[in-house]
């Protein structure tokens, strides 16, 4: 009689569910570290965890076209005059968002730099103070030692002079 065999592999549905949970977690992590939407979508596509129905190639083509139109409308705004009003207003929202992000990034960087420089100054000040205190105490000790030696010499002289006189 053949030995009893138990199937220890999970069911197909359980595997699919686990894959979906893992992909969802990976998307969340990518979204956390991505600097903008394009960056997030690119990373998700590279990892193979993009949302269902999303085709990166189509997204990238649309983005390239929008960027090209953005460059054309910027040229129109500087002097040629003929441009589509509806397209320009749609991009102004994106421009505002980009500007807002850039401002936020600059502010964050400035704050970080200020914090670093403040910390450096505090450390430098503390070190300088400690060095100064150590130098003072060393000088004080040296002065005391010298004074002790001088007093010891004077006492020794007095002792020798009194013994020679007697």
Backbone bond lengths (Angstrom), bond angles and torsions (degrees), N, CA, C in turn:
res aa  C-N    CA-C-N  psi(-1)  N-CA   C-N-CA  omega(-1)  CA-C   N-CA-C  phi
1 X - - - 1.443 - - 1.538 108.60 -
2 X 1.349 119.45 130.49 1.475 122.12 -178.21 1.533 110.75 -70.50
3 X 1.327 116.02 151.62 1.471 119.16 -179.84 1.526 110.85 -66.65
4 X 1.328 114.65 156.33 1.453 120.63 -179.76 1.532 108.68 -75.74
5 X 1.302 116.83 131.16 1.467 121.03 -179.18 1.529 108.09 -113.66
6 X 1.314 115.00 128.37 1.471 118.55 176.54 1.513 108.12 -108.57
7 X 1.284 115.28 140.31 1.460 120.63 179.96 1.523 108.82 -87.01
8 X 1.332 116.92 111.52 1.466 120.79 -177.18 1.523 112.30 -95.04
9 X 1.316 117.82 -3.50 1.461 120.36 178.87 1.524 109.87 -75.90
10 X 1.364 116.80 144.17 1.456 118.82 178.43 1.534 110.67 -71.16
11 X 1.299 115.84 160.49 1.461 120.92 179.65 1.523 109.97 -66.88
12 X 1.324 116.22 158.16 1.465 122.32 -178.24 1.529 111.11 -58.70
13 X 1.332 117.14 -41.20 1.467 121.24 -179.80 1.529 111.03 -63.44
14 X 1.315 116.89 -37.98 1.458 121.43 179.98 1.534 110.43 -66.95
15 X 1.314 116.68 -37.23 1.467 120.95 178.67 1.525 109.90 -65.07
16 X 1.322 116.87 -45.64 1.465 120.91 -179.51 1.524 110.16 -62.55
17 X 1.345 116.37 -42.90 1.460 120.63 179.78 1.531 110.81 -62.33
18 X 1.333 116.42 -41.18 1.456 120.97 179.29 1.532 110.26 -64.72
19 X 1.334 117.38 -40.69 1.459 121.33 178.40 1.525 110.68 -62.65
20 X 1.317 116.45 -41.70 1.464 120.23 179.48 1.521 111.02 -64.89
21 X 1.327 117.10 -40.43 1.463 120.62 178.78 1.537 110.78 -64.95
22 X 1.314 115.61 -42.18 1.462 120.28 179.15 1.521 110.51 -63.74
23 X 1.342 116.85 -44.49 1.463 121.33 179.66 1.527 110.12 -62.83
24 X 1.320 116.11 -40.80 1.465 120.18 179.40 1.529 110.59 -62.96
25 X 1.314 116.80 -43.56 1.467 120.98 177.19 1.520 111.92 -62.75
26 X 1.325 116.08 -41.65 1.468 120.66 179.13 1.529 110.43 -64.14
27 X 1.350 117.04 -41.17 1.473 120.54 177.69 1.525 110.70 -61.38
28 X 1.334 116.02 -41.09 1.468 120.25 179.86 1.529 110.77 -62.56
29 X 1.321 116.25 -43.49 1.467 120.37 -179.49 1.525 110.73 -66.71
30 X 1.328 117.00 -43.12 1.465 120.85 178.57 1.520 109.80 -61.15
31 X 1.341 117.24 -43.58 1.461 120.99 179.94 1.525 111.03 -62.37
32 X 1.323 116.74 -33.05 1.461 120.40 179.52 1.525 111.23 -66.71
33 X 1.320 116.77 -41.94 1.454 120.29 -175.37 1.525 114.86 -92.18
34 X 1.325 118.06 -11.71 1.462 120.38 -178.87 1.522 109.92 -72.20
35 X 1.333 115.76 141.74 1.459 120.51 -179.97 1.526 111.94 -78.39
36 X 1.325 117.37 -34.59 1.464 120.72 177.63 1.528 108.96 -148.71
37 X 1.340 115.84 -179.70 1.459 120.53 -176.41 1.522 111.51 -60.87
38 X 1.317 116.70 -45.75 1.468 120.83 -178.52 1.528 111.16 -59.85
39 X 1.314 116.06 -43.70 1.458 121.32 178.75 1.527 110.42 -60.98
40 X 1.336 116.43 -44.88 1.469 121.20 -179.96 1.515 111.87 -62.93
41 X 1.328 116.16 -46.08 1.468 120.71 -179.31 1.521 110.50 -63.57
42 X 1.323 116.81 -41.01 1.460 120.84 179.40 1.526 110.94 -61.94
43 X 1.328 116.14 -46.56 1.468 119.58 -179.48 1.528 111.35 -64.84
44 X 1.338 116.40 -42.08 1.468 119.39 179.07 1.523 110.89 -60.82
45 X 1.332 116.23 -41.66 1.464 119.83 179.25 1.522 111.22 -65.80
46 X 1.314 115.83 -38.80 1.462 119.22 179.06 1.529 111.36 -64.95
47 X 1.328 116.48 -35.68 1.465 120.81 179.71 1.521 112.40 -82.74
48 X 1.320 116.65 -13.15 1.462 120.50 -179.59 1.517 113.18 78.67
49 X 1.328 117.48 26.83 1.457 120.89 -179.47 1.535 111.59 -119.53
50 X 1.342 116.39 24.90 1.461 119.11 -179.99 1.535 110.08 -65.81
51 X 1.326 117.26 153.82 1.467 120.14 -179.36 1.533 111.78 -60.05
52 X 1.332 116.12 155.43 1.480 120.31 -179.67 1.520 110.06 -60.73
53 X 1.322 115.47 137.61 1.457 121.18 176.69 1.522 113.51 84.21
54 X 1.303 118.90 -5.64 1.456 121.94 -179.52 1.519 109.21 -85.17
55 X 1.336 115.30 129.18 1.464 120.42 177.94 1.521 106.98 -118.97
56 X 1.313 115.66 113.00 1.459 121.53 -175.26 1.525 111.48 -62.85
57 X 1.304 117.18 -37.77 1.463 121.02 -177.83 1.530 110.27 -59.43
58 X 1.347 116.14 -45.13 1.468 119.80 178.61 1.531 110.98 -64.38
59 X 1.313 116.31 -44.00 1.467 120.89 179.43 1.523 110.56 -59.47
60 X 1.323 116.91 -45.50 1.456 121.03 -177.97 1.533 111.51 -64.99
61 X 1.343 116.70 -39.40 1.468 119.71 177.96 1.529 110.45 -63.04
62 X 1.343 116.75 -42.37 1.469 120.32 179.07 1.534 110.42 -64.56
63 X 1.297 115.85 -39.62 1.467 120.15 -179.54 1.521 110.53 -66.00
64 X 1.326 116.29 -43.89 1.473 120.40 178.47 1.528 110.28 -59.78
65 X 1.344 116.13 -43.33 1.465 120.17 179.74 1.528 110.59 -64.16
66 X 1.323 116.85 -41.05 1.466 120.73 179.40 1.525 110.78 -65.21
67 X 1.319 116.63 -39.59 1.461 119.99 178.34 1.528 110.73 -66.42
68 X 1.332 116.76 -39.02 1.464 120.57 178.20 1.529 109.70 -65.20
69 X 1.335 116.83 -42.54 1.462 120.67 177.78 1.521 110.10 -64.55
70 X 1.305 116.61 -37.39 1.466 121.50 178.71 1.515 110.35 -62.23
71 X 1.317 117.51 -39.99 1.458 121.50 178.38 1.525 109.88 -68.02
72 X 1.356 117.49 -39.69 1.454 121.36 177.95 1.521 111.02 -64.59
73 X 1.332 117.34 -43.78 1.464 120.35 -178.42 1.525 110.55 -68.53
74 X 1.333 117.27 -30.83 1.460 120.05 176.86 1.524 109.23 -66.78
75 X 1.328 117.71 -38.79 1.456 121.63 177.43 1.522 109.70 -67.18
76 X 1.340 117.58 -38.54 1.458 121.88 177.97 1.525 110.49 -64.39
77 X 1.284 117.52 -40.39 1.463 121.68 -177.44 1.525 111.02 -69.10
78 X 1.330 117.99 -26.22 1.458 119.77 -177.83 1.512 112.88 -82.30
79 X 1.334 118.21 -14.92 1.454 113.96 177.90 1.514 116.90 171.57
80 X 1.311 122.68 -25.66 1.452 120.65 -174.13 1.520 111.47 -74.20
81 X 1.339 119.65 -29.48 1.452 121.37 170.08 1.505 116.68 95.69
82 X 1.306 122.40 -42.14 1.469 122.72 -174.31 1.515 109.71 -89.86
83 X 1.350 115.76 113.03 1.456 120.58 179.37 1.516 108.86 -152.25
84 X 1.324 117.60 160.39 1.459 119.81 -179.16 1.511 109.27 -83.82
85 X 1.300 118.24 125.29 1.456 123.91 -177.55 1.510 112.23 -68.79
86 X 1.326 118.50 -39.72 1.467 121.22 -177.09 1.522 110.93 -66.87
87 X 1.310 116.57 -41.31 1.465 120.12 -179.51 1.518 111.08 -66.91
88 X 1.318 116.71 -38.19 1.450 120.17 -179.55 1.517 111.50 -66.50
89 X 1.324 117.47 -39.32 1.467 118.98 -179.35 1.515 110.76 -69.68
90 X 1.313 118.28 -31.80 1.458 121.48 177.43 1.515 111.30 -66.99
91 X 1.313 116.34 -35.64 1.449 120.38 -179.54 1.522 112.01 -79.47
92 X 1.321 118.33 -23.23 1.452 119.38 -178.75 1.526 110.29 -64.22
93 X 1.325 118.17 -32.50 1.464 121.43 175.37 1.511 110.39 -63.54
94 X 1.337 115.65 -42.44 1.462 120.02 178.61 1.522 110.24 -67.18
95 X 1.339 116.01 -37.19 1.460 120.06 178.79 1.528 110.17 -65.07
96 X 1.343 115.93 -41.36 1.461 119.81 178.01 1.515 110.08 -60.60
97 X 1.339 115.55 -44.55 1.466 120.60 -178.58 1.527 110.31 -62.24
98 X 1.341 115.56 -43.29 1.461 120.62 179.56 1.527 110.07 -63.32
99 X 1.337 115.79 -44.53 1.459 120.17 179.74 1.521 110.47 -62.81
100 X 1.323 115.37 -42.29 1.462 120.28 179.63 1.525 110.61 -61.05
101 X 1.351 115.69 -43.56 1.464 120.05 178.87 1.523 110.76 -63.81
102 X 1.333 115.82 -42.98 1.463 119.84 -179.17 1.526 110.27 -63.22
103 X 1.334 116.11 -41.99 1.463 120.47 178.70 1.518 110.27 -62.78
104 X 1.336 114.97 -44.73 1.466 120.05 -179.61 1.531 110.27 -61.14
105 X 1.341 116.13 -42.60 1.455 121.45 -179.22 1.534 110.33 -64.05
106 X 1.341 116.11 -43.30 1.454 121.01 -179.63 1.525 110.64 -63.81
107 X 1.345 115.37 -43.40 1.457 120.09 179.13 1.518 110.74 -61.91
108 X 1.329 115.75 -43.75 1.460 120.73 -179.95 1.529 110.41 -61.62
109 X 1.341 115.91 -42.19 1.454 120.83 -179.33 1.524 110.51 -65.47
110 X 1.338 116.07 -42.23 1.466 120.56 -179.99 1.528 110.51 -63.84
111 X 1.325 116.04 -42.24 1.466 120.56 178.86 1.518 110.40 -62.47
112 X 1.328 115.82 -43.90 1.460 121.01 -179.82 1.530 110.31 -62.04
113 X 1.329 116.80 -43.70 1.455 121.41 179.90 1.524 110.48 -64.09
114 X 1.346 115.40 -43.81 1.462 119.72 179.70 1.523 110.84 -61.76
115 X 1.319 115.88 -42.37 1.465 120.39 179.52 1.521 110.30 -62.91
116 X 1.331 115.96 -44.00 1.464 120.11 179.28 1.524 110.92 -61.22
117 X 1.353 116.54 -46.69 1.460 119.78 -176.82 1.525 110.54 -66.36
118 X 1.340 117.28 -37.25 1.465 120.29 177.52 1.519 110.27 -63.18
119 X 1.328 115.58 -43.75 1.466 119.95 179.18 1.534 110.40 -63.17
120 X 1.331 116.51 -41.79 1.464 120.74 179.37 1.527 110.30 -62.20
121 X 1.352 115.76 -44.55 1.458 119.74 -179.33 1.515 110.97 -62.47
122 X 1.329 116.31 -43.09 1.463 120.30 -179.82 1.523 110.50 -62.14
123 X 1.322 116.44 -43.97 1.463 121.04 179.46 1.529 110.42 -62.97
124 X 1.320 115.50 -44.12 1.458 121.01 -179.45 1.534 110.26 -61.99
125 X 1.336 115.51 -43.36 1.453 120.95 -179.31 1.527 111.03 -63.16
126 X 1.334 115.45 -45.10 1.460 120.59 179.39 1.527 110.85 -61.58
127 X 1.323 116.16 -45.14 1.468 121.03 179.73 1.530 110.46 -61.87
128 X 1.325 115.78 -44.01 1.462 120.84 -179.06 1.530 110.05 -62.52
129 X 1.339 115.67 -43.16 1.458 120.83 -179.95 1.527 110.69 -63.02
130 X 1.336 115.78 -44.04 1.465 120.19 180.00 1.523 110.65 -62.86
131 X 1.317 116.79 -42.33 1.462 121.33 179.29 1.524 110.34 -63.03
132 X 1.333 115.62 -44.48 1.458 120.81 -179.26 1.530 110.65 -62.66
133 X 1.341 116.48 -44.12 1.459 121.31 178.84 1.527 111.03 -61.96
134 X 1.333 115.25 -43.41 1.464 119.77 179.52 1.533 110.42 -62.96
135 X 1.319 116.82 -41.37 1.467 120.79 -179.80 1.529 110.17 -64.55
136 X 1.338 116.04 -42.23 1.464 119.73 179.35 1.528 111.10 -61.88
137 X 1.338 115.75 -46.79 1.466 119.00 -178.21 1.525 110.86 -64.36
138 X 1.330 116.73 -37.73 1.460 120.57 177.97 1.529 110.45 -63.67
139 X 1.327 115.50 -43.58 1.467 120.28 179.84 1.529 109.99 -64.30
140 X 1.317 116.43 -41.73 1.456 121.42 179.75 1.530 110.56 -61.58
141 X 1.336 115.69 -45.00 1.466 120.57 179.43 1.526 110.64 -61.62
142 X 1.335 115.16 -42.94 1.463 119.70 -179.41 1.519 110.24 -62.97
143 X 1.336 117.02 -41.26 1.466 121.19 179.05 1.518 110.24 -63.21
144 X 1.333 116.52 -44.94 1.461 120.89 179.08 1.524 111.09 -60.09
145 X 1.335 115.30 -43.44 1.457 121.19 -178.37 1.535 110.49 -63.06
146 X 1.330 114.20 -43.28 1.466 119.25 179.98 1.528 110.17 -64.67
147 X 1.328 115.22 -41.08 1.473 119.12 179.22 1.524 110.29 -63.56
148 X 1.320 116.83 -40.54 1.460 121.80 178.83 1.526 110.42 -61.56
149 X 1.337 116.09 -43.86 1.471 120.58 -179.21 1.521 109.87 -62.76
150 X 1.330 115.56 -43.91 1.460 119.57 -178.96 1.519 110.43 -62.45
151 X 1.336 115.97 -44.35 1.464 119.71 178.99 1.519 110.16 -64.06
152 X 1.296 118.01 -39.04 1.465 121.70 -179.87 1.526 110.21 -64.57
153 X 1.334 116.86 -39.82 1.463 121.48 179.53 1.528 110.05 -65.31
154 X 1.335 115.87 -44.32 1.463 120.15 -179.21 1.527 110.04 -62.76
155 X 1.325 115.63 -42.95 1.454 120.25 179.34 1.518 109.87 -63.53
156 X 1.309 117.01 -41.33 1.463 121.59 179.51 1.525 110.45 -63.94
157 X 1.326 118.44 -39.82 1.455 123.28 179.34 1.526 110.10 -64.11
158 X 1.342 114.69 -45.80 1.461 119.46 -179.90 1.526 110.33 -60.27
159 X 1.320 115.65 -42.17 1.455 120.55 -178.83 1.523 109.79 -64.18
160 X 1.310 117.37 -43.62 1.470 120.57 -178.85 1.521 110.85 -68.99
161 X 1.317 118.67 -37.01 1.468 120.53 -179.93 1.513 110.88 -70.37
162 X 1.311 118.42 -38.00 1.465 121.20 179.00 1.521 110.32 -69.68
163 X 1.305 119.15 -35.56 1.464 121.05 179.52 1.512 111.16 -73.28
164 X 1.318 119.28 -32.09 1.460 121.87 -179.88 1.518 109.34 -76.75
165 X 1.301 119.15 -31.92 1.460 121.46 178.28 1.512 111.38 -71.58
166 X 1.276 118.77 -31.10 1.471 120.04 -176.03 1.473 113.69 -78.45
